[in-house]
Amino acid sequence: MGCDRNCGLIAGAVIGALMAVFGGILMPVGDMLIEKTVKKEAVLEEGTIAFKSWVKTGTEVYRQFWIFDVQNPEDVAVNSSKIKVKQRGPYTYRVRYLAKENITQDSETHTVSFLQPNGAIFEPSLSVGTENDTFTVLNLAVAYHNTADGVYKVFNGKDDISKVAIIDTYKGKKHLSYWPSYCDMINGTDGASFPPFIEKTRVLQFFSSDICRSFYAVFGAEINLKGIPVYRFILPSLAFASPLQNPDNHCFCTEKIISKNCTLYGVLDIGKCKGGKPVYISLPHFLHASPEIAEPVEGLSPNEEEHSTYLDVEPITGFTLQFAKRLQINILVKPGKSIGALKGLKQNYMVPVLWLNETGTIGDEKAEMFRNQVTGKIELLGLVEMILISVGAVMFTAFMISYCACRLKSVK
């Protein structure tokens, strides 16, 4: 009896030890399997999970506009008064609902080329008015042509997964040719996805064709999006800083008088890619901009929560599951003797015309699929590992204590 009991206790301890060891071994092996699977499924080629989502997102993407309606145009033109504006909006359009076109793989360069159609559908239920509403604004044409954005050529990740979705060329060029030196480089992805295995220290770079430049985002927080853990990356205020604060922005300061020798911050000149028009971009309501820029304008209320730009990225796959791109279009207005409406001006104005909020969030059905195919399996594997290690350690400890107690009892 004593031998049977002791043998059973030792067997239990051995089984517990084996369970704990197996759980420990499973951790690096599991990580290796996850990495191998992600590298396979993140490649942009026919048959992968990434390719299906990349061709057509399946996510509802909306672009909302708020128009700055000028309340006192005559007073400004005659007396050079402060511009009083009233924000009107949103006017909402559904965009990015069309699949990519002319998709062509290049096996030699491991790239894939495509066109992105730019269709837009007005959504009355998400808007405060109709497309026939009237405003008093500067004469700036804002269009939604049903033309394609591109041609883009991006790396498919077949040979190097760390380059997947990164833009190689845009319209056949690696540089925009609007600005000198490195300011015109097309960096990063289009923001829809990034190379997988993202760490919090990584800086995410993405290109926006509508404002002709690349931006970057830095880690802000960890959040849970529909049961999926994601990293929120935010566009920092430094992206709109003066060249003194951020030398990367020296290309976007093209004159010295209005910018006070490039010391003002918060607006960037993109006129060179807009046919020479005095177009400037900023964050909505001049968020994070020099006080002097917004001083001649009444009716602005910058708010970090409503006016900042962010990307919510699932760190293992690099897929962007939620985003909000918020930018403001401004026109620089200066006194002009040859233009009747500008003859009475006695100062320069950075006039806000409109700001846009382009947002997208993974749908419930797609979020469930993502949990089942990606995060759910990873979490299950982690749970199995912890159970094996925990139960194995408890079994080993309990059976060994019992065995030692029995041995002591038999000696007595």
C-alpha positions as CSV (number, residue, x, y, z in Angstrom):
1,M,0.0,0.0,0.0
2,G,2.8,2.4,1.0
3,C,4.6,1.8,-2.3
4,D,1.5,2.2,-4.3
5,R,0.6,5.5,-2.6
6,N,4.2,6.9,-2.9
7,C,4.4,5.8,-6.5
8,G,1.1,7.5,-7.2
9,L,2.3,10.7,-5.6
10,I,5.5,10.7,-7.5
11,A,3.6,10.0,-10.8
12,G,1.4,12.9,-10.1
13,A,4.3,15.2,-9.4
14,V,6.0,14.1,-12.6
15,I,2.8,14.7,-14.6
16,G,2.5,18.2,-13.1
17,A,6.2,18.9,-13.9
18,L,5.7,17.7,-17.5
19,M,2.6,19.9,-17.9
20,A,4.4,23.0,-16.6
21,V,7.4,22.3,-18.9
22,F,5.2,21.7,-21.9
23,G,3.4,25.0,-21.2
24,G,6.7,26.7,-21.0
25,I,7.9,25.1,-24.3
26,L,4.6,26.0,-25.9
27,M,5.2,29.8,-25.3
28,P,8.2,30.2,-27.7
29,V,6.8,27.6,-30.1
30,G,3.4,29.3,-30.1
31,D,5.0,32.7,-30.7
32,M,7.0,31.1,-33.6
33,L,3.8,29.6,-35.1
34,I,1.9,33.0,-34.8
35,E,4.8,34.8,-36.4
36,K,4.9,32.3,-39.3
37,T,1.2,32.5,-39.8
38,V,1.1,36.3,-39.7
39,K,4.0,36.6,-42.1
40,K,2.1,34.3,-44.5
41,E,-1.3,36.0,-44.2
42,A,0.0,39.6,-44.2
43,V,1.4,39.3,-47.7
44,L,-0.5,41.3,-50.3
45,E,-1.2,38.4,-52.8
46,E,-4.3,36.5,-53.8
47,G,-5.6,34.2,-51.1
48,T,-4.3,35.9,-48.0
49,I,-6.4,37.6,-45.3
50,A,-4.6,40.8,-45.8
51,F,-5.2,40.8,-49.6
52,K,-9.0,40.4,-49.1
53,S,-9.2,43.3,-46.8
54,W,-6.8,45.4,-48.8
55,V,-8.6,45.1,-52.1
56,K,-11.9,46.3,-50.6
57,T,-11.9,47.3,-46.9
58,G,-15.5,46.4,-46.2
59,T,-15.4,49.2,-43.6
60,E,-17.7,52.1,-43.8
61,V,-15.5,55.2,-44.3
62,Y,-17.1,58.6,-44.1
63,R,-15.7,62.1,-44.9
64,Q,-17.4,64.9,-43.1
65,F,-17.1,68.6,-43.8
66,W,-17.7,71.6,-41.6
67,I,-17.8,74.9,-43.5
68,F,-16.7,78.1,-41.9
69,D,-19.5,80.5,-42.9
70,V,-18.3,84.1,-42.8
71,Q,-20.9,86.3,-41.0
72,N,-19.4,89.8,-41.7
73,P,-17.8,89.8,-45.2
74,E,-18.6,93.5,-45.9
75,D,-17.2,94.6,-42.6
76,V,-14.0,92.7,-43.2
77,A,-13.6,94.1,-46.8
78,V,-14.3,97.7,-45.8
79,N,-12.9,98.0,-42.3
80,S,-10.5,95.2,-42.2
81,S,-12.3,93.9,-39.1
82,K,-11.9,90.5,-37.4
83,I,-13.5,87.7,-39.5
84,K,-16.5,86.3,-37.7
85,V,-17.1,82.7,-38.7
86,K,-19.8,80.2,-37.8
87,Q,-19.1,76.5,-38.2
88,R,-21.8,74.7,-40.3
89,G,-21.9,70.9,-40.6
90,P,-21.3,68.1,-40.8
91,Y,-22.0,67.4,-44.5
92,T,-21.2,63.7,-44.8
93,Y,-20.1,61.6,-47.8
94,R,-19.4,57.9,-47.9
95,V,-16.0,57.3,-49.5
96,R,-13.5,54.4,-50.2
97,Y,-16.4,52.0,-50.8
98,L,-15.0,51.0,-54.2
99,A,-12.5,48.2,-54.6
100,K,-9.0,48.9,-55.9
101,E,-8.7,48.6,-59.7
102,N,-6.0,47.5,-62.1
103,I,-4.2,45.4,-59.5
104,T,-0.9,44.1,-61.0
105,Q,1.7,42.0,-59.2
106,D,5.4,42.3,-60.1
107,S,7.2,39.1,-58.9
108,E,10.7,40.6,-59.7
109,T,10.4,43.7,-57.5
110,H,7.8,42.1,-55.1
111,T,5.5,45.0,-55.6
112,V,1.8,45.4,-56.5
113,S,0.4,48.4,-58.4
114,F,-3.2,49.6,-58.3
115,L,-5.6,52.5,-58.7
116,Q,-7.9,53.7,-55.9
117,P,-11.3,55.0,-57.2
118,N,-12.4,58.2,-55.5
119,G,-16.2,57.9,-55.5
120,A,-18.3,59.7,-52.9
121,I,-21.9,59.4,-52.0
122,F,-23.7,62.1,-50.1
123,E,-25.4,60.8,-46.9
124,P,-28.3,63.1,-46.0
125,S,-29.1,61.2,-42.8
126,L,-25.6,62.1,-41.4
127,S,-25.7,65.7,-42.6
128,V,-27.2,68.9,-41.3
129,G,-28.4,70.1,-44.7
130,T,-28.3,69.4,-48.4
131,E,-25.7,69.9,-51.1
132,N,-27.6,72.9,-52.2
133,D,-27.0,74.9,-49.0
134,T,-25.3,78.3,-49.5
135,F,-22.4,79.8,-47.6
136,T,-20.3,82.9,-47.6
137,V,-16.7,81.6,-48.0
138,L,-13.7,82.4,-50.1
139,N,-13.9,81.3,-53.7
140,L,-12.2,77.9,-53.3
141,A,-13.4,75.0,-55.4
142,V,-13.6,71.8,-53.4
143,A,-14.4,68.8,-55.7
144,Y,-15.3,64.9,-55.5
145,H,-14.4,63.8,-59.1
146,N,-15.0,60.2,-59.8
147,T,-11.4,59.7,-60.9
148,A,-8.9,57.4,-59.5
149,D,-6.1,58.2,-57.0
150,G,-2.8,56.8,-58.1
151,V,-1.2,54.9,-59.7
152,Y,0.3,53.5,-56.4
153,K,3.0,50.8,-56.3
154,V,3.5,49.2,-52.9
155,F,5.6,46.4,-51.6
156,N,3.6,43.2,-51.2
157,G,5.9,41.8,-48.4
158,K,6.6,38.5,-50.2
159,D,10.3,38.8,-49.8
160,D,10.4,41.1,-46.7
161,I,7.3,41.3,-44.5
162,S,8.7,44.4,-42.8
163,K,8.0,46.3,-46.1
164,V,4.5,45.2,-46.7
165,A,2.1,48.0,-47.9
166,I,4.9,50.6,-47.9
167,I,4.6,52.8,-50.9
168,D,7.4,52.4,-53.5
169,T,6.2,54.9,-56.0
170,Y,3.1,57.2,-56.5
171,K,2.2,58.1,-60.0
172,G,5.5,56.5,-61.1
173,K,7.6,58.7,-58.8
174,K,9.4,58.2,-55.5
175,H,9.3,61.9,-54.8
176,L,6.6,64.5,-55.2
177,S,8.8,67.1,-56.8
178,Y,6.9,69.9,-55.2
179,W,9.5,70.7,-52.5
180,P,13.3,70.4,-52.3
181,S,15.4,67.6,-50.6
182,Y,13.8,65.0,-48.3
183,C,10.5,67.0,-47.7
184,D,9.1,65.6,-51.0
185,M,9.8,62.0,-50.2
186,I,6.8,59.6,-50.2
187,N,7.2,57.8,-46.9
188,G,5.2,55.0,-45.3
189,T,1.9,53.4,-46.3
190,D,-1.5,54.9,-47.2
191,G,-2.6,54.4,-43.6
192,A,-4.9,51.4,-44.2
193,S,-2.3,49.0,-42.8
194,F,1.3,48.8,-41.7
195,P,4.0,46.1,-41.5
196,P,3.1,43.6,-38.7
197,F,4.5,43.2,-35.2
198,I,4.2,46.8,-34.2
199,E,5.9,48.0,-31.0
200,K,4.9,51.0,-29.0
201,T,8.2,52.7,-29.8
202,R,7.6,52.5,-33.6
203,V,6.8,55.7,-35.5
204,L,4.1,55.0,-38.1
205,Q,4.6,56.9,-41.4
206,F,1.7,57.4,-43.9
207,F,1.2,59.3,-47.1
208,S,-1.9,61.5,-47.9
209,S,-2.3,62.3,-51.6
210,D,-4.9,65.0,-51.0
211,I,-2.4,67.2,-49.1
212,C,0.6,66.0,-51.1
213,R,2.8,65.0,-48.2
214,S,3.7,62.3,-45.7
215,F,2.9,62.4,-42.0
216,Y,3.9,60.3,-39.0
217,A,2.1,59.1,-35.8
218,V,3.4,58.1,-32.4
219,F,2.0,55.8,-29.8
220,G,-0.6,57.3,-27.6
221,A,-2.5,54.6,-25.7
222,E,-3.7,51.0,-25.6
223,I,-7.5,50.6,-26.1
224,N,-10.0,47.9,-26.7
225,L,-12.0,48.1,-29.9
226,K,-14.9,45.7,-30.1
227,G,-13.0,43.1,-28.1
228,I,-9.8,43.6,-30.1
229,P,-6.7,45.1,-28.3
230,V,-5.3,47.9,-30.4
231,Y,-2.6,50.6,-30.2
232,R,-3.7,54.2,-30.7
233,F,-1.2,56.2,-32.7
234,I,-1.7,60.0,-32.8
235,L,-0.5,62.7,-35.0
236,P,1.7,64.8,-32.7
237,S,1.6,68.6,-32.6
238,L,5.3,68.5,-33.7
239,A,4.0,67.5,-37.2
240,F,2.7,71.1,-37.6
241,A,5.6,72.8,-35.7
242,S,7.7,75.6,-37.0
243,P,11.0,74.7,-38.7
244,L,12.7,75.9,-35.6
245,Q,11.0,73.2,-33.6
246,N,10.9,70.6,-36.4
247,P,13.5,71.0,-39.1
248,D,11.5,68.5,-41.3
249,N,9.0,71.3,-41.9
250,H,11.4,73.8,-43.4
251,C,10.1,73.0,-46.9
252,F,6.6,74.1,-45.9
253,C,7.6,77.6,-45.0
254,T,7.9,79.5,-48.2
255,E,7.8,83.1,-47.2
256,K,9.3,85.0,-44.3
257,I,7.1,88.0,-43.6
258,I,3.7,86.4,-42.7
259,S,5.4,83.5,-40.9
260,K,7.5,85.9,-39.0
261,N,10.7,84.4,-40.4
262,C,9.2,80.9,-40.1
263,T,8.7,81.1,-36.3
264,L,4.9,80.7,-36.3
265,Y,3.6,77.2,-36.0
266,G,0.4,75.2,-36.7
267,V,0.0,75.7,-40.4
268,L,1.8,74.3,-43.4
269,D,2.0,75.7,-46.9
270,I,0.9,73.2,-49.6
271,G,0.3,75.8,-52.3
272,K,3.0,74.3,-54.6
273,C,0.9,71.2,-55.1
274,K,-2.3,73.2,-55.5
275,G,-1.4,75.1,-58.6
276,G,0.3,77.9,-56.7
277,K,-2.8,78.9,-54.8
278,P,-2.1,80.2,-51.2
279,V,-3.5,77.0,-49.6
280,Y,-2.4,76.1,-46.1
281,I,-3.3,73.1,-43.9
282,S,-3.7,72.9,-40.2
283,L,-5.5,71.0,-37.6
284,P,-9.2,72.0,-37.2
285,H,-9.9,75.3,-35.5
286,F,-6.1,76.0,-35.6
287,L,-5.5,73.4,-32.8
288,H,-1.8,73.6,-31.6
289,A,-1.2,76.7,-33.8
290,S,0.4,80.0,-32.8
291,P,-2.1,82.4,-31.2
292,E,-1.3,85.1,-33.7
293,I,-2.7,82.9,-36.5
294,A,-6.2,82.6,-35.0
295,E,-6.3,86.1,-33.5
296,P,-8.0,87.8,-36.5
297,V,-10.7,85.1,-36.6
298,E,-13.7,84.9,-34.2
299,G,-15.8,81.7,-33.7
300,L,-13.1,79.1,-33.3
301,S,-13.0,76.5,-30.5
302,P,-10.0,74.1,-30.8
303,N,-10.6,70.8,-29.0
304,E,-8.1,68.0,-28.7
305,E,-10.7,65.2,-28.6
306,E,-12.7,66.4,-31.6
307,H,-9.9,67.8,-33.7
308,S,-6.9,65.5,-33.4
309,T,-5.9,62.8,-35.9
310,Y,-5.4,59.1,-34.8
311,L,-5.0,55.6,-36.0
312,D,-6.1,52.5,-34.1
313,V,-3.8,49.7,-35.2
314,E,-3.9,46.0,-34.3
315,P,-0.2,45.5,-33.3
316,I,0.3,41.8,-34.5
317,T,-1.1,42.1,-38.0
318,G,-0.6,45.9,-38.5
319,F,-4.1,46.4,-39.7
320,T,-5.7,49.8,-39.1
321,L,-9.1,49.0,-37.6
322,Q,-10.2,52.5,-36.8
323,F,-9.0,56.0,-37.7
324,A,-9.9,59.6,-37.8
325,K,-8.1,62.0,-40.1
326,R,-8.9,65.6,-39.3
327,L,-7.5,68.5,-41.3
328,Q,-8.4,72.1,-42.0
329,I,-8.1,74.0,-45.3
330,N,-7.1,77.6,-45.1
331,I,-6.5,80.4,-47.6
332,L,-4.0,83.2,-47.0
333,V,-5.6,86.5,-47.9
334,K,-3.4,89.6,-48.3
335,P,-4.3,93.2,-49.3
336,G,-4.4,93.6,-53.1
337,K,-4.9,96.9,-55.0
338,S,-5.8,95.1,-58.2
339,I,-8.7,93.1,-56.5
340,G,-11.7,95.2,-55.4
341,A,-12.7,93.0,-52.5
342,L,-9.2,93.2,-51.1
343,K,-8.4,96.9,-51.5
344,G,-9.7,97.8,-48.0
345,L,-7.7,95.2,-46.2
346,K,-5.1,96.5,-43.8
347,Q,-3.7,93.1,-42.6
348,N,-3.1,89.6,-43.7
349,Y,-5.7,86.9,-42.8
350,M,-5.3,83.1,-42.6
351,V,-8.9,82.4,-43.4
352,P,-10.3,79.0,-42.4
353,V,-12.5,77.6,-45.2
354,L,-13.5,74.2,-44.0
355,W,-12.3,71.3,-42.0
356,L,-12.8,67.6,-42.7
357,N,-13.1,64.5,-40.6
358,E,-12.5,61.3,-42.4
359,T,-13.3,58.3,-40.2
360,G,-13.6,54.6,-40.5
361,T,-14.3,51.8,-37.9
362,I,-14.2,48.1,-38.4
363,G,-17.8,46.7,-38.7
364,D,-19.3,44.3,-36.2
365,E,-19.3,41.4,-38.6
366,K,-15.7,41.9,-39.7
367,A,-14.6,42.5,-36.1
368,E,-16.1,39.1,-35.1
369,M,-14.3,37.5,-38.0
370,F,-11.0,39.2,-37.0
371,R,-11.5,37.9,-33.4
372,N,-12.2,34.4,-34.6
373,Q,-9.3,34.2,-37.1
374,V,-6.7,36.3,-35.4
375,T,-6.9,37.6,-31.8
376,G,-9.2,34.8,-30.5
377,K,-6.8,32.1,-31.5
378,I,-3.8,34.0,-30.1
379,E,-5.7,34.6,-26.8
380,L,-6.7,30.9,-26.7
381,L,-3.1,29.8,-27.2
382,G,-2.0,32.1,-24.4
383,L,-4.7,30.8,-22.1
384,V,-3.7,27.2,-22.8
385,E,-0.1,28.1,-22.0
386,M,-1.0,29.7,-18.7
387,I,-3.3,26.9,-17.7
388,L,-0.6,24.2,-18.4
389,I,2.0,26.1,-16.5
390,S,-0.3,27.0,-13.5
391,V,-2.0,23.6,-13.2
392,G,1.3,21.8,-13.7
393,A,3.1,23.9,-11.1
394,V,0.3,23.4,-8.6
395,M,0.1,19.6,-9.2
396,F,3.9,19.2,-8.9
397,T,4.0,21.2,-5.6
398,A,1.0,19.5,-4.1
399,F,2.1,15.9,-4.9
400,M,5.7,16.6,-3.8
401,I,4.5,18.0,-0.5
402,S,2.2,15.0,0.0
403,Y,5.0,12.6,-0.9
404,C,7.4,14.2,1.6
405,A,4.7,14.2,4.3
406,C,4.1,10.5,3.7
407,R,7.8,9.7,3.8
408,L,8.2,11.5,7.1
409,K,5.2,9.7,8.5
410,S,6.5,6.3,7.5
411,V,9.9,7.0,9.1
412,K,8.3,7.8,12.4
